[in-house]
Structures are given as C-alpha cells and as structure tokens.
Amino acid sequence: MSESHISPTGKPLRGAMRVPADKSISHRAVILGALAHGSTRIENFLPSATTHATLDCLRLLGAEMQVVDPGTLVVHGHGLRSLREPNDVLWCAGSGTTMRLLSGVCAGQDFLSVLDGTPALKRRPMARVAEPLRAMGATILARDNGKLPPLAIRGGKLRGMDYALPVASAQVKSAILLAALFADSPTILREPSPSRDHTERMLKACGTELRIADCQLEIHPASHLAIPDSQFGIPSDFSSAAFFLVAALLMPQSEICVQDVGTNPTRTGLLAALARMGARVQIQNAREESGEPIADLVVRSGELESTQVSGDEVPRMIDEFPILAVAATQARGETIVRDAQELRVKESDRIGTLAQEIRKMGAQIEERADGFAIAGPTPLRGARLHAHNDHRLAMSLAVAALIARGETVIEGWECVADSFPNFQDTLQRALGQRPE
C-alpha cells in the first residue's frame, strides 16, 4: 500500500493547467466505438485503471483496438451485433462504470457473459441495473439474491419497456439505453431528476433515434451506429478539475486557469454551490466539441460562506461532495448536504469515510444518513489518513493537507490511478515546484 506525504508550502497555486480527460466520457467513447461500423479515433482518452478495465473487457468481447499513444486510441468496430462470447470472465477491476455499462451491452448479446471485479466492486449494488435488464428479457444471476457481483448474463431477444428509475443514476440509465439499442421496440425511461447525459448526447450524435423531454427519454432500437466524423474528442474531466478549483480558492493569493474542461450542465453543480459560497470562478472561451460544452475555468482565492445542497442539485455534483466538504471546513457558517444517500454506495461509503478522515484533521462534521453538516471556518491539522480505496476521497484529503498545519500522510494513495494518475505532478507544477 503506497503513501502520500503532503506538507503545506505556503505557496499559492498559479498559472494555466490541464487535468486528465473525462473518465465518464472515455468509458462511453470506447464502448460506442466498439459497437459502431468502421474505425473510430478517440483523442484525449483517459489512460487509467478503470478505463483500462473497460478496454480489456471489450477486447475479450472481440473488439479490435489500436493504441496510438497513451491518450489516443483507434477502435475498429464491426457493428452492434459483432461481439462474441468471451472465453474468460470480464474483469471489471474496481470500476462500477465498466460493470454497469457493459451489463447493458451484454444484455443485448445472444451469449453468456460473466462480469466480476475486486472485493470493493463486489460490495456495490447491482440490482438497480439487473432488475430493469431482467424486465427487458435478459437472464441475470448474481450473489445475495441477485443484488451483488459477480453477474452472469445470458442476453438476447430483449423487448422495449416503460421504466421509472427509482434513483437518478447515469450509470443505470446508460446501461438501459445501451440495452435498448438491441430491443424489439422503443424503450421509455423516466428519471426522478436529471443525471449526467453523456450517453444521450453521444447516442444522438451517432444517429440513434432518441427523444428527450424534461426527465423522460424515449429511445428506439438501432440497426447501426455512425460515429460523427469517425472520431471522439474527449474534454478534460470536471471532477478532476474540481480539486484544483477548491485548492486555489482556499490558498491565499492563488489564481489558476484550468483549460479545456467539460462544462456539461449535468456535471457542474459544484460551480453553482461554490458561487453561492462567494467563490470567484470565471468561465472563459466557452465552446462545444464532439457534442459536449467545454470552457476554461479561472479561479481566484477568496473567503467563503456556507451553503446548502439538496434535491435535484445532488446528481449534478455527486462526485464532488468530498472536495465540497473540504471547502466547507473553511467557509463561515454551517454547510449542510441533504438527499445525498447515493454517496453511501460509491467507491467507498463517501459519507462515512469522509467524516471519519477529515474529523482526524479537526474538522467539525456531523454525519447524517443522507449527507452531512460542517461548521466552519476550522483550522485543520496534519494527520495520518486512509483513502479507503476511493480516488476522489484521496485527492480531497490531499487538498485539505495543503491548508493544514503540519504533515499529512495518506495511506492507500495508489487508488488515485483510477482517474488522475499524475495528480501529484500536476499539483507540484501548480505550486511552482519541480515534480520528482
């Protein structure tokens, strides 16, 4: 188990920077490329532990890929029904995105697939995916009465359906949308509130008949997918940018520009929350590429006030609550998060592990069933912490360490490779230090 040792430097964050490619879009781009006709060039692909799991699974399913360089792939697709029965287990490593999205793909195939993963992935709920796919006609076996991985899927002969998602989940929605491509009739999905819409944007760009009205989607079966211009360009990941946005807000005299960040409105709830807290974040050079909005984000340090987050805003910032909590420790007043019980079933129990770790640093946090309350501002102190195999928790703790008194040691640092392998180098450059 690796460790990261972080001590405050007293230096501000300065300059322009780029963060890694969007993890969510990277997964989806390679899956759609494998299902399309012809070759698809994917630029700015995220080479990480979780995206490599998706690549490995697709290769076992018969997809052909060429790695041009670590961030560029060419996927040679042979059509929606070109995949073959794998001769081994589809190892999803620790990636819930891999398992859930590929469950939708495998549900549409007339063969047997088994999807498995790490002990941490085996604890993540899969009934929310398995139940609607069973309703479409797939046979799915799983542990704990069909709730937990591994998943054994016998697919094919799917039927369309009208389905209301019990929770707003982009992964569950995407699994059903991918399965619906292979169904015999249209599928209607109803969301309780908007969630990430990358899959919808990409499917529409590929020519799929997909209608969206408020929180209702209607998708028709497809005979083929056509990737626009035979390429996907992937923006930088907003969730990865969030760590540097908050770090710059909290470290005096900081001013940074994070370039080419995806600003999809279903992903940027943190910007609205930070704006209410008084953050100075400017959106510059806004444009659209490959169907996704992109911009440069400029942030300057400043004092923060508390805020409240609940309801429909929660799905729009579901991955940013650990770093919001770090900001809240330095905001004046009590910051309250409600309706975020989904955090309990992420890479870790992000409510419980977050409260456990930042409390060691002196934060005043009250853990609640569906969220937390944090009183601030509170001086933080260095401590020995644990990442709990959760990359976003690990990097949030690293930001907290920058403003703490004394050294912080974060155990289990290797999990950062899930989304941001070069986080420490990027941080050192922003601090004007030479990476080791």
C-alpha positions in Angstrom: 0.0 0.0 0.0 1.5 3.3 -1.1 1.5 6.6 0.9 1.5 10.2 0.0 3.2 12.7 2.3 1.9 16.2 2.0 3.0 19.3 3.9 1.7 22.9 3.4 4.2 25.0 1.4 2.6 28.4 2.0 2.8 29.0 -1.8 -0.2 29.9 -3.9 -1.4 28.0 -6.9 -0.5 29.8 -10.1 -0.7 29.5 -13.9 -2.6 27.5 -16.5 -3.0 23.8 -16.3 -4.8 20.8 -17.8 -6.3 17.9 -15.9 -6.8 14.4 -17.3 -9.6 13.5 -19.8 -13.1 12.9 -18.6 -13.4 9.4 -17.2 -17.1 9.0 -17.8 -16.9 10.0 -21.5 -13.7 7.9 -22.0 -15.7 4.7 -21.0 -18.6 5.6 -23.2 -16.5 6.6 -26.3 -14.7 3.2 -26.4 -17.9 1.2 -25.9 -19.7 3.1 -28.7 -16.7 2.8 -30.9 -16.7 -1.0 -30.5 -20.4 -1.1 -31.4 -20.2 1.2 -34.4 -19.4 0.4 -38.0 -15.9 1.4 -39.1 -12.9 2.8 -37.3 -13.2 5.5 -34.6 -10.3 7.6 -33.5 -10.6 8.7 -29.8 -8.5 11.7 -28.9 -7.6 12.6 -25.3 -8.6 9.2 -23.9 -8.0 8.8 -20.2 -5.5 6.1 -19.6 -6.4 5.0 -16.0 -7.0 1.8 -14.1 -10.8 1.9 -14.6 -10.8 2.8 -18.3 -8.2 0.0 -19.0 -10.7 -2.4 -17.4 -13.3 -1.4 -20.0 -10.7 -1.8 -22.8 -9.7 -5.2 -21.5 -13.4 -6.4 -21.3 -14.2 -5.1 -24.8 -11.2 -7.0 -26.2 -12.5 -10.2 -24.6 -15.8 -9.5 -26.3 -14.0 -9.4 -29.7 -13.4 -5.6 -30.1 -10.3 -4.6 -32.0 -8.3 -1.6 -30.8 -5.0 0.1 -31.7 -3.2 2.2 -29.1 -1.6 5.0 -31.0 -0.2 6.6 -27.8 -1.4 6.6 -24.2 -4.1 9.2 -24.9 -5.1 8.2 -28.5 -7.0 5.0 -29.5 -8.4 3.7 -32.7 -11.3 1.3 -32.2 -12.2 -0.9 -35.2 -15.9 -1.5 -34.8 -17.9 -4.1 -36.8 -21.4 -3.3 -35.8 -23.9 -3.7 -33.0 -24.1 -7.5 -33.3 -20.4 -8.2 -33.9 -19.4 -9.0 -30.4 -18.6 -12.6 -29.5 -18.9 -14.7 -26.4 -15.9 -14.1 -24.2 -13.7 -17.1 -23.3 -13.0 -15.7 -19.8 -14.5 -13.6 -17.1 -14.9 -10.0 -17.9 -12.8 -8.5 -15.2 -14.1 -5.0 -14.3 -11.4 -4.4 -11.7 -12.9 -1.8 -9.3 -14.9 0.0 -11.9 -18.6 0.3 -11.3 -19.0 2.2 -14.6 -17.4 -0.7 -16.5 -19.7 -3.3 -14.9 -22.9 -1.4 -15.2 -22.5 -0.1 -18.8 -21.2 -3.4 -20.1 -24.1 -5.2 -18.4 -26.4 -3.2 -20.7 -24.3 -4.2 -23.7 -24.1 -7.9 -22.7 -27.8 -8.0 -22.1 -28.3 -7.4 -25.8 -26.0 -10.2 -26.9 -27.1 -13.8 -27.5 -24.4 -15.4 -25.4 -23.2 -15.8 -21.8 -21.1 -13.3 -20.1 -19.8 -13.2 -16.5 -18.7 -9.8 -15.1 -16.6 -9.8 -11.9 -14.3 -7.4 -10.1 -12.4 -6.5 -6.9 -13.8 -7.1 -3.4 -14.7 -3.4 -3.3 -16.7 -3.7 -6.5 -18.4 -6.9 -5.2 -19.9 -4.7 -2.4 -21.5 -2.2 -4.8 -25.3 -2.6 -5.6 -26.1 -4.1 -9.0 -29.8 -4.9 -8.5 -30.6 -1.4 -9.8 -29.1 -2.5 -13.1 -30.0 -6.2 -13.1 -33.7 -5.7 -12.4 -34.6 -3.5 -15.4 -32.4 -5.6 -17.7 -34.3 -8.7 -16.5 -37.5 -6.8 -17.2 -36.3 -6.4 -20.8 -35.8 -10.2 -21.1 -32.2 -10.8 -20.1 -31.3 -13.6 -17.6 -29.1 -12.3 -14.9 -27.7 -14.2 -11.9 -25.9 -12.6 -9.0 -25.0 -13.0 -5.4 -27.2 -12.1 -2.4 -30.5 -12.8 -4.2 -29.4 -11.0 -7.4 -28.1 -7.9 -5.8 -24.3 -8.1 -5.8 -21.5 -9.0 -8.3 -20.4 -11.2 -10.0 -23.1 -11.0 -12.7 -23.8 -13.9 -15.1 -25.7 -12.6 -18.0 -27.5 -14.5 -20.8 -28.7 -11.9 -23.2 -30.5 -11.5 -26.4 -34.2 -11.1 -27.5 -34.8 -8.0 -25.5 -38.1 -6.1 -25.5 -38.7 -2.4 -25.0 -40.3 -1.2 -21.9 -41.6 1.8 -19.9 -39.4 2.1 -16.8 -39.1 4.6 -14.0 -35.7 4.7 -12.4 -36.0 4.7 -8.6 -32.9 6.9 -8.2 -31.2 9.4 -10.6 -28.2 7.4 -11.8 -26.3 8.0 -15.0 -24.8 4.5 -14.9 -28.1 2.7 -14.6 -29.7 4.9 -17.2 -26.8 4.3 -19.6 -27.0 0.5 -19.1 -30.7 0.5 -20.1 -30.1 2.9 -23.0 -27.3 0.6 -24.4 -29.5 -2.5 -23.9 -32.4 -0.7 -25.6 -30.4 -0.5 -28.8 -30.9 -4.2 -29.2 -34.6 -4.3 -28.1 -37.6 -5.2 -30.4 -39.4 -1.9 -29.7 -38.9 1.5 -28.2 -37.9 2.0 -24.5 -39.1 4.8 -22.3 -37.1 5.9 -19.3 -38.3 8.2 -16.6 -35.8 9.9 -14.2 -36.7 11.3 -10.9 -34.3 14.2 -11.6 -31.7 14.9 -14.3 -28.4 13.0 -14.2 -25.3 13.0 -16.4 -26.4 13.0 -20.0 -23.1 12.0 -21.8 -24.6 8.8 -23.1 -27.7 10.5 -24.5 -25.5 13.2 -26.2 -23.2 10.6 -27.8 -26.0 8.3 -28.9 -27.9 11.2 -30.6 -24.7 12.2 -32.3 -24.3 8.6 -33.6 -27.7 8.8 -35.3 -29.8 7.0 -32.7 -33.5 7.9 -32.6 -33.7 9.4 -29.1 -36.2 11.9 -27.8 -35.8 13.7 -24.5 -38.5 15.8 -22.8 -37.8 17.0 -19.2 -36.9 13.8 -17.4 -38.3 11.4 -19.9 -36.4 9.6 -22.6 -37.6 7.5 -25.5 -35.1 5.5 -27.4 -35.7 3.3 -30.4 -33.8 0.2 -31.4 -30.9 0.7 -33.7 -29.5 -1.2 -36.7 -26.2 0.6 -36.7 -24.2 3.4 -35.1 -22.3 6.0 -37.1 -19.7 7.9 -35.1 -19.7 11.6 -36.3 -16.5 12.2 -38.4 -15.3 8.8 -37.2 -13.8 10.4 -34.0 -14.5 11.4 -30.5 -12.6 14.3 -28.8 -12.8 14.0 -25.0 -12.7 17.1 -22.8 -10.8 17.4 -19.5 -12.7 15.9 -16.5 -14.6 18.5 -14.5 -14.4 16.2 -11.5 -10.6 16.2 -11.7 -10.6 20.0 -12.2 -12.7 20.4 -9.0 -9.7 19.6 -6.7 -7.7 22.4 -8.2 -10.6 24.9 -8.2 -11.1 24.4 -4.5 -7.4 24.3 -3.7 -7.0 27.7 -5.4 -10.0 29.1 -3.6 -8.5 28.1 -0.2 -4.9 29.0 -0.7 -4.2 32.8 -0.4 -3.1 34.7 -3.5 -3.8 31.8 -5.8 -5.1 32.3 -9.4 -5.2 29.4 -11.9 -6.8 28.6 -15.2 -7.9 25.0 -15.8 -8.1 24.6 -19.6 -10.5 22.7 -21.8 -12.7 21.4 -19.1 -16.0 19.7 -19.8 -18.8 22.0 -18.6 -21.8 19.8 -19.2 -24.6 21.3 -17.0 -25.4 17.9 -15.7 -21.9 17.7 -14.2 -21.2 21.2 -12.9 -23.4 21.5 -9.8 -20.3 22.3 -7.8 -19.9 25.6 -9.7 -23.3 26.7 -8.6 -22.6 25.7 -5.0 -19.3 27.5 -4.9 -20.9 30.6 -6.4 -23.4 30.7 -3.6 -20.4 30.4 -1.2 -18.8 33.5 -2.8 -16.2 31.8 -5.0 -14.8 33.8 -7.9 -14.8 31.4 -10.8 -15.0 32.7 -14.4 -15.9 30.7 -17.4 -13.9 31.7 -20.5 -13.5 30.5 -24.1 -16.8 28.5 -23.9 -17.4 26.3 -27.0 -18.7 22.9 -28.0 -16.7 19.9 -29.2 -18.0 16.4 -30.1 -21.3 17.4 -28.7 -20.0 18.4 -25.2 -19.7 22.0 -23.9 -16.1 22.9 -23.0 -14.5 26.0 -21.4 -11.5 27.3 -19.5 -12.2 27.9 -15.8 -10.4 30.7 -14.0 -10.5 30.8 -10.2 -9.0 33.2 -7.6 -8.7 32.7 -3.9 -11.2 34.3 -1.5 -13.3 33.9 1.6 -16.2 31.6 1.5 -19.6 31.5 3.1 -21.6 28.3 4.0 -24.3 26.9 1.7 -26.9 24.1 1.5 -27.1 21.4 -1.2 -30.1 19.2 -1.7 -32.6 17.8 -4.2 -32.0 18.0 -7.9 -28.6 19.6 -7.4 -27.2 16.4 -5.8 -26.9 14.3 -9.0 -25.2 17.2 -10.8 -22.3 17.1 -8.3 -22.4 13.5 -7.0 -18.6 13.1 -7.3 -17.7 16.4 -5.9 -19.0 16.2 -2.3 -15.7 15.2 -0.8 -14.0 18.3 -2.1 -17.0 20.4 -1.3 -16.6 19.2 2.3 -13.0 20.4 2.3 -14.2 23.9 1.1 -16.9 23.8 3.8 -14.3 23.4 6.6 -13.0 26.9 5.6 -16.4 28.6 5.0 -18.1 30.8 7.5 -21.2 29.2 9.0 -22.7 25.7 8.6 -22.7 23.9 5.3 -25.5 21.3 5.0 -25.8 18.5 2.4 -29.1 16.6 2.2 -30.6 14.0 -0.2 -27.2 12.5 -1.0 -27.6 9.0 0.4 -26.3 7.7 -3.0 -22.8 8.6 -1.6 -23.1 5.6 0.7 -22.7 3.2 -2.3 -19.8 4.9 -4.3 -16.2 3.6 -4.3 -16.5 3.9 -0.5 -19.3 5.0 1.8 -18.4 8.6 1.0 -20.4 10.0 3.9 -18.9 7.7 6.5 -15.3 7.6 5.2 -15.2 11.4 4.6 -16.5 12.1 8.1 -14.0 9.7 9.6 -11.0 11.1 7.8 -11.5 14.8 7.9 -12.5 14.6 11.6 -9.0 13.4 12.2 -7.8 16.7 10.9 -10.0 18.7 13.3 -13.0 19.3 11.0 -16.3 19.8 12.7 -18.5 17.4 10.7 -21.8 15.8 11.7 -22.5 12.6 9.7 -26.1 12.2 8.7 -28.0 9.3 6.9 -28.3 11.3 3.7 -25.5 13.8 3.9 -23.5 15.8 6.5 -23.2 19.2 8.2 -19.9 21.0 8.5 -19.2 24.1 10.7 -16.5 26.5 9.7 -14.1 28.0 9.4 -11.9 25.5 11.3 -8.1 25.3 11.3 -7.0 21.9 10.1 -4.1 19.9 11.3 -2.0 17.3 9.7 -2.8 13.6 10.4 -2.4 10.1 9.2 -5.3 9.3 7.0 -6.6 6.5 4.8 -8.0 6.7 1.3 -10.4 3.7 1.7 -9.7 2.7 -1.9 -11.6 5.9 -3.1 -9.7 8.1 -5.5 -11.9 11.2 -5.0 -11.6 10.9 -1.3 -7.8 10.6 -1.5 -7.4 13.7 -3.6 -9.8 15.7 -1.5 -7.7 14.8 1.6 -4.6 16.0 -0.3 -6.2 19.4 -0.9 -7.1 19.5 2.8 -3.5 18.7 3.6 -2.3 21.8 1.7 -4.1 24.1 4.2 -3.4 22.0 7.3 -0.8 22.6 10.0 1.9 20.0 9.8 2.5 16.9 7.6 -0.4 14.7 6.4 0.2 11.1 5.4 -2.5 9.5 3.2 -2.4 5.7 3.1 -3.7 3.8 0.1 -2.7 6.5 -2.3 -2.4 4.1 -5.3 -6.2 4.4 -5.8 -5.7 7.8 -7.4 -4.7 6.0 -10.6 -8.4 5.3 -11.1 -8.9 8.8 -12.5 -5.8 11.1 -12.1 -2.5 9.1 -12.2 -0.4 12.2 -12.4 -2.2 14.2 -9.7 0.9 14.9 -7.6 3.0 16.1 -10.5 0.2 18.4 -11.6 -0.1 19.8 -8.1 3.6 20.4 -7.8 3.8 22.2 -11.1 0.9 24.5 -10.0 2.8 25.2 -6.8 5.9 26.1 -8.8 7.7 23.0 -7.7 9.6 20.6 -9.9 8.0 17.1 -9.9 10.2 14.4 -8.5 
